[in-house]
Amino acid sequence: MKWLKYRGTLFQQISLIFTLFTVVPLIGLGWLQYKVSSEVIMDNNAIMLGNIVEQSRQHLEALLTEVDHTHMGLIDSEDIAGLTEREPRNQGEESLLVATIIPLLNSIKTTESIGKVSWYPFHPEAYPMYNQLVMLHDYAQRDWYQSEQLREGKPLWRMELVQQQGSDPLSPGNGWMLTQYRLLKDKKTLKRLGIVGVSISLAKLREHLLLPNNLRNQRLLLVDGDGMIYADTSSKKDPNQPLEPSILAKLNQGTDSFWIIGDKERQFVTPSSIGSNRWKIISIIPESTLIGSMNVVRNAILGLLVGYFVLGGFIAFFLFTRITKPVTDLASWMKQVNAGNLVQVEHNYSGQGEIPFLFRSFQSLVQRLGEQISHIYASEKKKKELEFEALNYQIRPHFVYNTLDTIKWKASGGKLGDVTSMIESLSGMLRRTLHGRSMVTVAHELEQVKFYVDIERYRHQDAFAVIYDIDDKIRELPIPRLLVQPLVENAIRHGVLKSNETGVILVRIYGGEGLTVEVMDNGPGFPHDWQLGREFVRSDTESGGIGLSNISQRLSLYYGKDCRLEWGRTEQEETFVRFRLSAEMIASLT
């Protein structure tokens, strides 16, 4: 009984009483009545729609059965086999075929619903008169004519727009036709005699999709297994259009009947499968057609609710805005700060009350917190930049000493060509190392890599080879310098130089939805228990290189925690190290 002792504000008490004794009962009764009535109407309509779809399915299956019977008649016809078993040897024989085959094909149609029966030879060039006078289109270039499925003896369906040359567009032989193509064989010798097509006009298909007169705006669709519409009772819809993705997704889930969101209102969808060819008949009907009468009840309830809410709203408006709006504004501001958005909000709350004091205090807190975060971020970024600069200088004496030692050795051996090339590569590498900016292009970084590789190959007497696979489209994209060269250095020192075979390193940089850098080698690879930051990283740093741990940290510094190094071995036992930059990451530093 504690709720009887509730001692809220007068506004809260009035709002509570108004809600409990008027709004809640009205909403409950209205919802119950609407729900029960809607369910009864929907159950009855679902049964009716199921019957409509079932009748349409039976009519269409009967029509498709007639197509099969026509094909069987073509196969069984000895006259057609006699006409098509060999190619005409002269114009007279072809004239006889042209004059005979059309009436013969039409005589085999089992029903008037079959629009057209056609025969297509395997060698069109042997039938010039037939192609000109009968076919009137280049059928040899159609995808179905060249289909391997068809030539293997499997039937093939196509919905095509047929327009005979020089004929009336409204003539019976023109328009959209659904055709089943099959391979024609001699039933005795099994010799392939060509391809036959049995066609049904779009108008006939629509006639077999039965629509009741009392359901306005209902559509019936004939759809194939891939979601392509063959026939639509809506005259505004042409065939060969893809089914709406929302409907196709539900069909793939095996749902019997379901609702979808249409352009203006919800629509009720009822599918039914046809035969074994994965076709479906789909009924689509708007919600307003199914339960339109219930909208009157719903609108009456909504009108009463609106009236009650408007009356109560006028009374509570000023109290609500005066009491709760400041607290709501402050809570919204706190949510933004809690989400990491340290915004400064302009407010009009002044004076000596509690609300103005909270706003001033929180505003001061947000300002000091933002200053502290900015200071910490700037300090950390400066620290990383100094570390990178120190490593950048650290690489020079060790590497230069080793390179000069090799140049001295080659010079003493009289290899002046190698000396010249090594000096050019060393000077090019140092010139780019002294490049002051932290961001360079991919092309600039590649030049640094190639100079380094040339020097290492001279030092190790071509003990390994490097293959470059670079996408030309990404050469001008920005990238932090000294990201790729350490990966190649790692592949040389801990990969190919430790292998007993001739070392091969693949450097791949390609685009797509961003930028991917990958270095792969055929060396022994990482130990199975190796993790980023252990022996390999320390040995690189101590010998004058930049370790993989430093690269990983710099990627996180520049692009965030989502950008990191990946490493491992491929199925061909090749070691790889790579990182990926999304388009958003690249744009953030452009």
ZIRA-V511004 format. One record per backbone hydrogen bond with DSSP energy under -1.0 kcal/mol. CO is the residue of the C=O (numbers start at 1). NH is the residue of the N-H. E is the energy in kcal/mol with one decimal. If there is no record, write none. Layout:
CO;NH;E / CO;NH;E
//
This chain:
1;4;-1.4 / 2;5;-1.2 / 3;6;-1.1 / 9;13;-2.5 / 10;14;-2.6 / 11;15;-2.3 / 12;16;-2.3 / 13;17;-2.5 / 14;18;-2.7 / 15;19;-2.1 / 16;20;-2.6 / 17;21;-2.3 / 18;22;-1.0 / 18;23;-1.4 / 19;24;-2.8 / 22;26;-1.7 / 23;27;-2.7 / 24;28;-2.5 / 25;29;-2.9 / 26;30;-2.5 / 27;31;-2.5 / 28;32;-2.3 / 29;33;-2.6 / 30;34;-2.5 / 31;35;-2.6 / 32;36;-2.5 / 33;37;-2.3 / 34;38;-2.3 / 35;39;-2.2 / 36;40;-2.2 / 37;41;-2.5 / 38;42;-2.7 / 39;43;-2.4 / 40;44;-2.1 / 41;45;-2.6 / 42;46;-2.6 / 43;47;-1.8 / 44;48;-2.1 / 45;49;-3.1 / 46;50;-2.3 / 47;51;-2.0 / 48;52;-2.2 / 49;53;-2.7 / 50;54;-2.3 / 51;55;-2.5 / 52;56;-2.2 / 53;57;-2.4 / 54;58;-2.3 / 55;59;-2.3 / 56;60;-2.5 / 57;61;-2.7 / 58;62;-2.0 / 59;63;-1.9 / 60;64;-2.8 / 61;65;-2.0 / 62;66;-1.7 / 63;67;-1.5 / 64;68;-2.0 / 65;69;-2.4 / 66;70;-2.3 / 67;71;-2.1 / 68;72;-2.3 / 69;73;-2.3 / 70;74;-2.0 / 71;75;-2.3 / 72;76;-2.4 / 77;81;-1.6 / 78;82;-2.3 / 79;83;-2.0 / 80;84;-2.1 / 81;85;-1.2 / 90;94;-1.8 / 91;95;-2.5 / 92;96;-2.1 / 93;97;-1.9 / 94;98;-2.6 / 95;99;-2.3 / 96;100;-1.3 / 97;101;-2.8 / 100;104;-1.7 / 101;105;-2.9 / 102;106;-2.5 / 103;107;-1.8 / 105;108;-1.0 / 111;114;-1.3 / 116;199;-3.2 / 118;197;-2.4 / 120;195;-2.6 / 123;126;-1.9 / 124;127;-1.9 / 127;131;-2.5 / 128;132;-1.8 / 129;133;-2.7 / 130;134;-2.3 / 130;135;-1.5 / 131;136;-2.3 / 137;139;-2.0 / 138;141;-1.2 / 139;142;-1.6 / 142;146;-1.2 / 144;147;-1.0 / 147;151;-1.6 / 148;152;-1.2 / 149;154;-2.0 / 150;153;-1.7 / 156;181;-3.5 / 158;179;-3.0 / 160;177;-2.9 / 162;175;-2.7 / 164;167;-1.6 / 168;171;-2.1 / 171;174;-2.0 / 175;162;-3.0 / 176;202;-2.1 / 177;160;-2.6 / 178;200;-2.3 / 179;158;-2.3 / 180;198;-2.0 / 181;156;-2.1 / 182;196;-2.5 / 184;193;-3.5 / 186;190;-2.7 / 191;186;-2.5 / 194;184;-2.8 / 195;120;-3.5 / 196;182;-2.5 / 197;118;-2.6 / 198;180;-2.3 / 199;115;-2.1 / 199;116;-1.1 / 200;178;-3.3 / 201;205;-1.9 / 202;206;-2.4 / 203;207;-1.9 / 204;208;-1.4 / 219;284;-2.7 / 220;233;-2.0 / 221;282;-2.4 / 222;230;-3.4 / 222;231;-1.4 / 223;280;-2.6 / 224;227;-1.8 / 227;243;-3.0 / 228;224;-2.3 / 229;240;-2.9 / 231;222;-2.5 / 234;237;-1.9 / 241;229;-2.8 / 244;248;-2.4 / 245;249;-2.4 / 246;250;-1.4 / 247;251;-2.3 / 248;252;-2.3 / 250;255;-1.8 / 251;254;-1.6 / 256;271;-1.3 / 258;269;-3.1 / 260;267;-2.6 / 265;262;-1.8 / 266;287;-2.5 / 267;260;-2.3 / 268;285;-1.9 / 269;258;-1.9 / 270;283;-2.6 / 272;281;-3.1 / 279;274;-2.5 / 280;223;-2.8 / 281;272;-1.6 / 282;221;-2.5 / 283;270;-2.3 / 284;219;-2.7 / 285;268;-3.1 / 286;290;-1.3 / 287;291;-2.7 / 292;295;-1.0 / 294;298;-2.4 / 295;299;-2.8 / 296;300;-2.0 / 297;301;-2.3 / 298;302;-2.6 / 299;303;-2.3 / 300;304;-2.1 / 301;305;-2.5 / 302;306;-2.7 / 303;307;-2.2 / 304;308;-2.4 / 305;309;-2.9 / 306;310;-2.7 / 307;311;-2.2 / 308;312;-2.7 / 309;313;-2.5 / 310;314;-2.2 / 311;315;-1.3 / 312;316;-2.3 / 313;317;-1.8 / 316;320;-3.1 / 317;321;-2.6 / 318;322;-2.1 / 319;323;-2.2 / 320;324;-2.3 / 324;328;-2.7 / 325;329;-2.8 / 326;330;-2.3 / 327;331;-2.5 / 328;332;-2.5 / 329;333;-2.1 / 330;334;-2.3 / 331;335;-2.0 / 332;336;-1.8 / 333;337;-2.1 / 334;338;-2.8 / 335;339;-1.7 / 336;341;-2.5 / 337;340;-1.6 / 341;343;-2.1 / 353;357;-1.6 / 354;358;-2.3 / 355;359;-2.2 / 356;360;-2.6 / 357;361;-2.4 / 358;362;-2.6 / 359;363;-2.3 / 360;364;-2.1 / 361;365;-2.1 / 362;366;-2.6 / 363;367;-2.1 / 364;368;-2.3 / 365;369;-2.4 / 366;370;-2.5 / 367;371;-2.1 / 368;372;-2.2 / 369;373;-2.5 / 370;374;-2.4 / 371;375;-2.1 / 372;376;-2.4 / 373;377;-2.7 / 374;378;-2.5 / 375;379;-2.2 / 376;380;-2.5 / 377;381;-2.6 / 378;382;-2.4 / 379;383;-2.3 / 380;384;-2.4 / 381;385;-2.3 / 382;386;-2.3 / 383;387;-2.3 / 384;388;-2.6 / 385;389;-2.4 / 386;390;-2.5 / 387;391;-2.4 / 388;392;-2.3 / 389;393;-2.0 / 390;394;-2.1 / 391;395;-1.6 / 395;399;-1.8 / 396;400;-3.2 / 397;401;-2.3 / 398;402;-2.2 / 399;403;-2.6 / 400;404;-2.9 / 401;405;-2.1 / 402;406;-1.7 / 403;407;-2.6 / 404;408;-2.6 / 405;409;-1.9 / 406;410;-2.6 / 407;411;-2.7 / 408;412;-2.3 / 410;415;-2.4 / 411;414;-1.5 / 414;416;-1.7 / 415;419;-2.1 / 416;420;-2.8 / 417;421;-2.3 / 418;422;-2.6 / 419;423;-2.4 / 420;424;-2.3 / 421;425;-2.4 / 422;426;-2.7 / 423;427;-2.8 / 424;428;-2.4 / 425;429;-2.4 / 426;430;-2.6 / 427;431;-2.4 / 428;432;-1.7 / 429;433;-2.0 / 430;434;-2.2 / 438;481;-2.4 / 440;479;-3.0 / 441;445;-2.1 / 442;446;-2.3 / 443;447;-1.9 / 444;448;-1.7 / 445;449;-2.1 / 446;450;-2.8 / 447;451;-2.3 / 448;452;-2.1 / 449;453;-2.8 / 450;454;-2.5 / 451;455;-2.0 / 452;456;-2.4 / 453;457;-2.5 / 454;458;-2.0 / 455;459;-2.4 / 456;460;-2.1 / 457;462;-2.9 / 463;503;-1.5 / 465;505;-2.6 / 467;507;-3.2 / 469;509;-2.2 / 471;474;-1.7 / 474;477;-1.6 / 475;443;-2.4 / 477;442;-1.5 / 479;440;-2.8 / 484;488;-1.9 / 485;489;-2.6 / 486;490;-2.4 / 487;491;-2.0 / 488;492;-2.0 / 489;493;-2.7 / 490;494;-2.3 / 491;496;-2.0 / 492;497;-2.0 / 495;498;-1.1 / 496;499;-1.2 / 503;465;-2.2 / 504;522;-1.0 / 505;467;-3.3 / 506;520;-2.5 / 507;469;-3.2 / 508;518;-2.8 / 509;471;-2.7 / 510;516;-2.6 / 513;583;-1.4 / 515;581;-3.6 / 516;510;-1.8 / 517;579;-2.0 / 518;508;-3.1 / 519;577;-2.2 / 520;506;-3.2 / 521;575;-2.1 / 527;530;-1.5 / 531;534;-1.6 / 534;538;-1.8 / 535;539;-2.6 / 536;540;-1.7 / 537;541;-1.9 / 538;542;-2.6 / 539;543;-1.4 / 540;545;-3.1 / 541;544;-1.4 / 547;551;-1.6 / 548;552;-2.6 / 549;553;-2.3 / 550;554;-2.4 / 551;555;-2.5 / 552;556;-1.9 / 553;557;-2.2 / 554;558;-2.6 / 555;559;-2.9 / 556;560;-1.8 / 560;563;-1.4 / 566;578;-2.6 / 568;576;-2.5 / 570;573;-1.8 / 574;570;-2.5 / 575;521;-2.4 / 576;568;-1.7 / 577;519;-2.7 / 578;566;-2.9 / 579;517;-2.5 / 581;515;-2.8 / 582;586;-2.2 / 583;587;-2.3 / 584;588;-1.6 / 586;589;-1.1
//
